[in-house]
Amino acid sequence: MEQVCKHIEDIQEIKVADQLVCEECRKVDGWWVHLRTCQTCGATLCCDSSPAKHMTKHFHHTGHPVASSAEPGERWLWCYKDEAFVEY
């Protein structure tokens, strides 16, 4: 069995993106590569391969530790605080 961090272990239900857009990039006519959804508040933001790296900034600003991939067909979680990854 995979060991996962407490932050991932505590998630009861996976939050999914309402729309497949980076909420912050859209405000400034930016662009993104891939999207992530915060498992604390449900914000959908761009990944670290994107120019603005909004999800990482969100983690540093809010402390919300876990994001999921919002990309169709991808089913995984990443904990920024513990640098833990798990597929589901």
C-alpha positions in Angstrom: 0.0 0.0 0.0 1.3 3.5 -0.9 2.1 5.8 2.0 0.5 9.2 1.7 0.8 12.3 3.7 -1.8 13.3 6.3 -3.1 16.2 4.0 -3.9 13.8 1.2 -5.2 11.1 3.6 -7.7 13.6 5.1 -9.4 14.3 1.8 -12.9 12.8 1.9 -14.1 13.9 -1.6 -12.1 15.1 -4.6 -13.1 18.6 -5.7 -13.3 19.0 -9.5 -13.0 22.0 -11.7 -16.2 23.9 -12.6 -14.6 25.3 -15.7 -11.4 24.3 -17.4 -9.8 27.7 -17.2 -7.2 29.3 -14.9 -9.2 31.8 -12.8 -6.2 34.1 -12.5 -4.9 33.9 -16.0 -8.3 34.7 -17.4 -8.3 38.0 -15.4 -5.1 39.2 -17.1 -5.4 37.6 -20.5 -2.7 35.1 -19.6 -2.3 31.5 -20.8 -1.7 28.2 -19.2 -0.4 24.7 -20.0 -2.2 22.5 -17.5 -4.8 23.1 -14.7 -4.9 22.1 -11.0 -7.8 22.3 -8.6 -7.2 23.2 -4.9 -8.7 20.5 -2.7 -9.3 23.0 0.1 -11.2 25.8 -1.6 -11.9 24.4 -5.2 -10.0 27.1 -7.0 -8.8 26.0 -10.5 -5.4 27.5 -11.4 -2.4 26.9 -13.7 0.5 24.5 -13.1 4.2 25.2 -12.7 4.7 24.6 -16.5 2.6 27.6 -17.1 4.2 31.1 -17.1 2.4 32.4 -14.0 2.4 29.2 -11.8 -0.8 30.3 -10.1 -1.5 27.1 -8.1 1.9 27.2 -6.5 1.4 30.9 -5.7 -2.0 30.0 -4.3 -0.4 27.4 -1.9 2.2 30.0 -0.7 -0.5 32.6 -0.2 -3.2 30.5 1.5 -1.4 27.4 2.8 -3.9 25.1 1.1 -1.6 22.1 0.7 -3.3 19.7 -1.8 -4.1 20.1 -5.5 -5.5 17.6 -8.0 -5.0 17.6 -11.7 -8.0 19.2 -13.5 -6.9 17.7 -16.8 -9.3 15.2 -18.4 -8.2 11.6 -17.8 -5.6 12.5 -15.1 -6.4 11.3 -11.6 -3.8 12.3 -9.1 -3.2 14.5 -6.0 -0.1 16.5 -5.1 0.7 17.9 -1.6 2.8 21.0 -1.9 3.7 21.0 1.8 4.9 17.4 1.9 5.8 17.0 -1.7 3.7 13.9 -1.8 2.1 12.4 -5.0 -0.7 9.8 -5.2 -2.8 8.5 -8.1 -6.4 7.6 -7.4 
